[in-house]
Amino acid sequence: MTYPDEQYPARELTPEYSAPAGALGVVIFVICLALFVGGFYLMAVSFDSDSALLFVGGLVASSLAFLIPLELLPRLD
């Protein structure tokens, strides 16, 4: 019987991507936080104004807040 550890050798546990250091990392964090909180604000306001476009805009803004650091920044390296 073969155990998974024997079949697949262990890989090194170092991350392939490192976050931007210094002022750039802080600026990106503030932008993403503003997008995230602003997106939730737009979604909340959309219920009062009965606007589906505001809600979709809030969804897009909150999604961008996750998309930027998780998908776009690693590809810029």
Buried (B, 14 or more C-beta within 10 A) or exposed (E): EEEEEEEEEEEEEEEEEEEBEEEEEEEBEEBBEEBBEBBBBBBEBBEEEEEEEBBEBBBBBBEBBEBBBEEEBEEEE
